[in-house]
């Protein structure tokens, strides 16, 4: 009996999520690392998860937050670029899963469209066809580079950077990327741990575009729904911003996460599911309701 009640509760949540998405004038998609798992990308959940993705780093007994530190570009640049070069290569060859297309469908026909806020640096939303002008990458992007010495050169594209990586040692082979202005070592334009040299101008401009979009919603009294996907509690930036925007706009927050799915307000919806499963379920419910995806 309990399992039947649990299933009914689960279906009620999906039905409610589909209803609020259908009624919305705008969608704000807030995404963490869990959004990419169904595409085959690692989410680095815990030290063991990180080590499973990078056995070479396990031998060094380093956690993700220790490796994702700007000091390595000074102390061991081939290891630093081995790690980030491997990730750059991985993200380039990864095809976004079908959930990205579902989100695009959900935003079609909305009076105010959709905007993406993501802590992911992988560029998967752009690769899936989302408007680059409506994406904020709050931790930067691996597809853009900056000077490690902050010589004044603006952020530039990583297009054309192709690094070979030794699979055993996870070290970059051959010439490393350099700054076109001063010739110093380049690094990804990503906010790292204990990072005092990250150039935030590109991300700041994206954030200003998001804020303007949200202000326009308030002026027009449009109904906002926030779809938060795969945002964990270890680095809770996305969760905090989702909750802040939900409070500011009195919006419904749909939190999709297999583990950290709990919500604090009765109007919000908790879906203990992975990204693709949840987005497919909401999309199918929209179709059953005869509402389409937009």
C-alpha positions as CSV (number, residue, x, y, z in Angstrom):
1,X,0.0,0.0,0.0
2,X,2.8,2.3,0.9
3,X,4.5,1.8,-2.5
4,X,1.2,2.7,-4.2
5,X,0.9,5.9,-2.2
6,X,4.5,6.7,-3.0
7,X,3.8,6.2,-6.7
8,X,0.7,8.4,-6.6
9,X,2.6,11.1,-4.8
10,X,5.4,10.9,-7.4
11,X,2.9,11.2,-10.2
12,X,1.2,14.1,-8.5
13,X,4.5,16.0,-8.4
14,X,5.1,15.4,-12.1
15,X,1.6,16.5,-12.9
16,X,2.0,19.7,-10.8
17,X,5.4,20.4,-12.4
18,X,3.9,20.1,-15.9
19,X,1.0,22.4,-14.9
20,X,3.2,25.2,-13.6
21,X,5.6,25.0,-16.6
22,X,2.6,25.2,-19.0
23,X,1.2,28.2,-17.1
24,X,4.5,30.1,-17.0
25,X,5.4,33.2,-19.0
26,X,9.1,32.5,-18.6
27,X,11.5,29.7,-17.5
28,X,14.7,30.2,-15.6
29,X,16.8,27.0,-15.8
30,X,19.4,26.8,-13.1
31,X,21.8,23.9,-13.5
32,X,24.6,22.2,-11.6
33,X,26.9,19.3,-12.4
34,X,24.0,16.8,-12.2
35,X,22.7,18.2,-15.5
36,X,25.6,16.6,-17.4
37,X,25.6,13.1,-15.9
38,X,23.1,11.7,-18.4
39,X,25.4,12.9,-21.2
40,X,28.1,10.7,-19.6
41,X,30.0,13.6,-17.9
42,X,31.4,13.0,-14.3
43,X,29.9,15.2,-11.5
44,X,32.9,14.7,-9.1
45,X,30.5,13.8,-6.3
46,X,32.8,13.0,-3.4
47,X,36.5,12.1,-3.5
48,X,35.8,8.5,-4.7
49,X,33.7,9.8,-7.6
50,X,36.5,12.2,-8.6
51,X,39.1,9.5,-8.3
52,X,37.1,7.1,-10.4
53,X,37.1,9.7,-13.2
54,X,40.8,10.5,-12.7
55,X,42.8,7.5,-11.4
56,X,46.1,9.4,-11.9
57,X,45.0,12.0,-9.3
58,X,44.0,9.2,-6.9
59,X,47.7,8.2,-6.8
60,X,48.5,11.7,-5.6
61,X,45.7,11.5,-3.0
62,X,44.3,14.9,-4.1
63,X,40.7,15.9,-3.8
64,X,38.9,17.9,-6.6
65,X,39.1,21.2,-4.7
66,X,42.9,20.7,-4.2
67,X,43.4,20.1,-8.0
68,X,41.1,22.9,-9.1
69,X,43.4,25.5,-7.7
70,X,45.4,28.1,-9.6
71,X,48.6,27.2,-7.8
72,X,49.1,24.2,-10.1
73,X,49.5,26.5,-13.2
74,X,52.6,27.8,-11.4
75,X,53.9,24.7,-9.6
76,X,53.0,22.0,-12.1
77,X,51.6,23.5,-15.4
78,X,51.7,20.2,-17.3
79,X,49.5,18.5,-14.6
80,X,47.2,21.6,-14.5
81,X,46.8,21.5,-18.3
82,X,46.6,17.7,-18.3
83,X,43.5,17.9,-16.0
84,X,41.9,20.8,-17.8
85,X,43.0,19.8,-21.3
86,X,41.4,16.4,-20.7
87,X,38.2,18.0,-19.6
88,X,38.2,20.4,-22.6
89,X,38.6,17.4,-24.9
90,X,35.9,15.5,-23.1
91,X,33.4,18.3,-23.2
92,X,34.0,19.0,-26.9
93,X,33.2,15.4,-27.9
94,X,30.2,15.0,-25.6
95,X,26.7,15.2,-27.1
96,X,24.1,16.9,-24.8
97,X,21.5,14.4,-23.7
98,X,17.8,14.7,-24.9
99,X,16.8,16.6,-21.7
100,X,18.4,19.7,-23.2
101,X,16.1,19.5,-26.2
102,X,13.1,19.0,-23.8
103,X,14.1,22.3,-22.0
104,X,14.2,24.1,-25.3
105,X,10.8,22.8,-26.2
106,X,9.4,23.9,-22.8
107,X,10.6,27.5,-23.5
108,X,9.1,27.7,-26.9
109,X,6.1,30.0,-27.1
110,X,6.7,31.5,-23.6
111,X,6.0,35.2,-23.7
112,X,9.4,36.0,-22.1
113,X,11.3,32.9,-23.2
114,X,13.9,31.2,-21.1
115,X,17.3,32.0,-19.5
116,X,20.0,29.6,-18.2
117,X,22.1,30.1,-15.1
118,X,24.7,27.3,-14.7
119,X,27.7,26.6,-12.6
120,X,28.9,24.1,-15.2
121,X,31.9,25.2,-17.3
122,X,31.3,22.6,-20.0
123,X,29.4,24.6,-22.6
124,X,26.8,22.0,-23.0
125,X,23.9,24.4,-23.2
126,X,25.5,26.3,-26.1
127,X,26.2,23.0,-27.8
128,X,22.5,22.0,-27.4
129,X,21.4,25.1,-29.2
130,X,20.5,27.5,-26.4
131,X,21.0,31.2,-27.1
132,X,24.5,32.2,-25.8
133,X,23.1,35.7,-25.0
134,X,20.7,34.1,-22.5
135,X,23.2,32.0,-20.5
136,X,25.1,33.0,-17.4
137,X,28.0,30.7,-16.6
138,X,28.6,31.8,-13.0
139,X,31.9,29.9,-12.6
140,X,33.2,30.7,-16.1
141,X,33.8,28.5,-19.1
142,X,36.5,26.0,-20.0
143,X,36.0,27.1,-23.6
144,X,37.6,30.5,-22.8
145,X,41.1,31.3,-21.7
146,X,42.8,34.1,-19.7
147,X,46.4,35.1,-19.0
148,X,47.7,33.4,-15.8
149,X,49.6,36.7,-15.0
150,X,46.6,39.0,-15.6
151,X,48.6,41.2,-17.9
152,X,45.6,43.1,-19.2
153,X,44.7,40.8,-22.1
154,X,40.9,40.3,-22.3
155,X,39.5,36.7,-22.1
156,X,39.8,34.9,-25.4
157,X,38.3,31.7,-27.0
158,X,40.0,28.3,-26.5
159,X,39.1,27.4,-30.1
160,X,42.2,26.0,-31.7
161,X,43.7,24.8,-28.5
162,X,44.1,21.0,-28.8
163,X,46.2,19.3,-26.2
164,X,47.4,15.7,-26.1
165,X,47.3,14.2,-22.7
166,X,49.3,11.3,-21.3
167,X,46.7,8.9,-19.9
168,X,49.0,7.4,-17.3
169,X,50.3,10.6,-15.7
170,X,47.5,12.9,-16.8
171,X,50.1,15.4,-18.0
172,X,49.8,17.6,-21.1
173,X,52.2,16.8,-23.9
174,X,53.8,19.4,-26.2
175,X,53.4,23.2,-26.2
176,X,51.0,24.7,-23.6
177,X,48.6,27.6,-24.4
178,X,50.1,31.0,-23.8
179,X,48.9,34.6,-23.6
180,X,48.8,36.4,-27.0
181,X,49.9,39.6,-25.4
182,X,52.7,38.8,-23.0
183,X,53.5,35.1,-23.7
184,X,52.9,33.9,-20.2
185,X,51.1,30.6,-19.5
186,X,47.3,30.7,-20.3
187,X,44.7,29.1,-18.0
188,X,41.0,28.4,-18.4
189,X,38.7,31.3,-17.6
190,X,37.2,29.3,-14.7
191,X,36.7,30.4,-11.1
192,X,38.9,28.0,-9.2
193,X,39.2,27.3,-5.5
194,X,41.2,30.1,-3.7
195,X,41.3,32.0,-6.9
196,X,42.4,35.6,-6.8
197,X,43.3,36.0,-10.4
198,X,40.0,34.9,-12.2
199,X,38.9,37.5,-14.7
200,X,35.2,37.8,-14.2
201,X,34.3,40.4,-16.8
202,X,32.7,37.9,-19.2
203,X,30.7,36.3,-16.5
204,X,29.7,39.7,-15.0
205,X,28.3,40.7,-18.4
206,X,26.3,37.5,-18.6
207,X,25.0,38.1,-15.0
208,X,23.9,41.7,-16.0
209,X,21.9,40.2,-18.9
210,X,20.2,37.8,-16.6
211,X,19.3,40.6,-14.1
212,X,17.9,42.7,-16.9
213,X,15.8,39.8,-18.0
214,X,14.5,39.2,-14.5
215,X,13.7,43.0,-14.0
216,X,11.7,42.9,-17.3
217,X,9.7,40.0,-15.8
218,X,8.8,42.1,-12.8
219,X,7.8,45.1,-14.8
220,X,5.6,43.1,-17.1
221,X,4.2,41.0,-14.1
222,X,5.1,37.8,-16.0
223,X,4.9,34.4,-14.2
224,X,8.3,32.8,-13.7
225,X,9.0,29.2,-13.0
226,X,12.5,28.0,-12.0
227,X,13.7,24.6,-13.0
228,X,16.7,23.7,-10.9
229,X,18.5,20.6,-12.1
230,X,21.4,18.7,-10.5
231,X,22.6,21.4,-8.2
232,X,24.2,20.0,-5.1
233,X,24.9,21.3,-1.6
234,X,28.7,21.0,-1.6
235,X,29.1,24.3,-3.5
236,X,25.5,25.6,-3.1
237,X,25.8,28.7,-5.4
238,X,23.0,27.5,-7.8
239,X,20.7,26.4,-5.0
240,X,21.0,29.7,-3.2
241,X,20.4,31.8,-6.3
242,X,17.4,29.6,-7.3
243,X,15.9,30.2,-3.9
244,X,16.6,33.9,-4.0
245,X,15.0,34.4,-7.4
246,X,12.0,32.3,-6.4
247,X,11.5,34.5,-3.3
248,X,12.0,37.7,-5.3
249,X,9.5,36.7,-8.0
250,X,7.2,34.6,-5.8
251,X,8.0,31.9,-8.3
252,X,7.6,28.1,-8.1
253,X,10.9,26.3,-7.8
254,X,11.0,22.8,-9.3
255,X,14.1,21.1,-7.8
256,X,15.3,18.0,-9.7
257,X,18.0,16.0,-7.9
258,X,18.4,12.3,-7.0
259,X,19.8,13.1,-3.6
260,X,19.5,16.8,-2.5
261,X,15.9,17.4,-3.7
262,X,14.2,18.8,-0.6
263,X,12.5,22.1,-0.8
264,X,11.5,24.6,1.9
265,X,8.3,26.1,0.6
266,X,4.9,24.4,0.0
267,X,4.6,26.0,-3.4
268,X,7.9,24.4,-4.6
269,X,8.2,20.9,-6.1
270,X,10.7,18.3,-5.2
271,X,11.5,15.7,-7.8
272,X,14.0,13.0,-6.6
273,X,15.1,12.1,-10.1
274,X,18.0,12.4,-12.5
275,X,17.9,15.2,-15.1
276,X,16.9,13.3,-18.2
277,X,14.3,11.1,-16.4
278,X,12.6,14.1,-14.8
279,X,12.6,16.3,-18.0
280,X,11.2,13.5,-20.1
281,X,8.5,12.8,-17.5
282,X,7.5,16.5,-17.4
283,X,7.5,16.7,-21.2
284,X,5.4,13.6,-21.6
285,X,2.9,15.0,-19.0
286,X,2.7,18.2,-21.0
287,X,1.8,16.2,-24.1
288,X,-0.8,14.1,-22.2
289,X,-2.4,17.3,-21.0
290,X,-2.6,18.5,-24.6
291,X,-0.5,21.6,-23.7
292,X,2.5,20.7,-25.8
293,X,5.8,21.8,-24.4
294,X,5.3,25.5,-24.5
